[in-house]
Amino acid sequence: MKAYFWGWLVLMCVAKADALEPERVLHFELRQQLPILQVQVDGREASLILDLGGAAALALRPDWPEAGAAGEVREHSLALAPGELEVVPATVWRKTRIPPGIDGYLGWAYLQRYNLVFDYAKQAVRLYPRGAVHAECAGVPVPLRRLGSLPYVQFDHAGQALLLGLDTGANQNLIKPDVAGATLPDKILSIDGATLAGQALKLGPLRVLELPIPTLHGLLGYDFFARYRVCLDPAANTFALSAFEPEPGAAADGAR
């Protein structure tokens, strides 16, 4: 009888974990292969890049009203959805060329509060309570590491470690020339034999580009996230993924 009870309890716990609902769901549009959130900042409409590669919780373009001076942190009201008002520290976005129509980004310092599921097929990121257990990504969890605030993962390719940053603010995958064995800039490569915890993955296409980032061999951007559902657990420092076929209409405006 006791064995039956404990077996029932385990099944109930597993079912509860599988049925766990996200705390919130952020829907984005793909614009030039970047995930763009339509939100309100300080009561004004704003378009923000959902940017894993951005260090700040919120960064605003220099000409945003009351953005402050470079290096200054100011509090701004943020509504990611109607009726969900919160106060978030924001910095001035120190980007040389800000894309037209973009007012800033929502970055790692904000996103790390949650377990994250990036689902480009549904153009959404699902935010679960930090430390929560869910069953969205079937792959084996692997260590999630960080270079500063940039999350990265170690893949294996041809017997070598390949350290790649996860950057939703990149509209394509990028790899350094010395790693790619190529000296020509803008050359497009494909790495089909990479593995992660024994799972075979396709990492291409990757554009060969000089990157001023130490340690890492490249960045995984739109092309990677469009192919896999990606799950990040910042509390446990784990990463997992599942492959999916993008649904019709999920391709970005201007995508290749």
Steps between C-alpha positions, in 0.01 A plus 500: 500500500783739588678422172180574311457831685855618431473397136177699469663801669796495259266484200300792635816708548618423146158588360501825697845589363393422143184709541678799652382821340742786423480805723474718192531473123661775294397502136734662251513574131800406291632808327813463289559173689491668842233431767323830568272563798232767478480646853453825687786684669406802710151479351632529142491232233841341453656228285761297689729224378471189717875470545677219686827663400412832666638537852254756641147431621382779272699721265351802321622698202684823595220724371229326702337761729677507838737221397778675688869525425725218381583269790213632712236261633146633538176331594227484234152353502460197275179328391573181307124444477195712581457537875842349582688810612838470670799722569824392332851650514610614156825613342571694184553265205856552385456350155665678208231420245156448649256335256226736375182480703667333799491676837721266703525146630379279783808310612659237721475683834120487462462163326716310750222534758317218324535160341487584130357312204568664163254377239550678168246271332231664712683833519495492877722466804340328798614611845471239775569564870872479567598146597174354371490161331332477160518260207528730198844390377564129460878525467738407782584810709861618471691769692411859416804723542543875485762736369413808701124500449504321162377139532690241299509124450775254410431291191729228364616494139769282346638417843533866598301717740300772329395780736205693359310790655120508498396836358143567390620852417703356209302462178725216383752247629860625506835323524856630521728452197772312691244244618338465161834455326400780267656836441235643270252726682129436449557141390205279599576164660298212638596274791291187476701264719476684832366318804359602837475230766508243220226672300595579139430861403520726198657834587510664160484719318772700674642822364876535539569824684762648729345525847652711781402236755764300689465131585202432274524362148180658375138594564174315438227736387185486289592198286553284810194616693281457190601131487481402869279566798750623759461465879720690745501456878717782642446381859636152430731621220367245250410506132288260294334502161257320272489512122179611333375579158404871487130549436382675183527875544769476768777614267625849564438796279814525290623152601713306258 
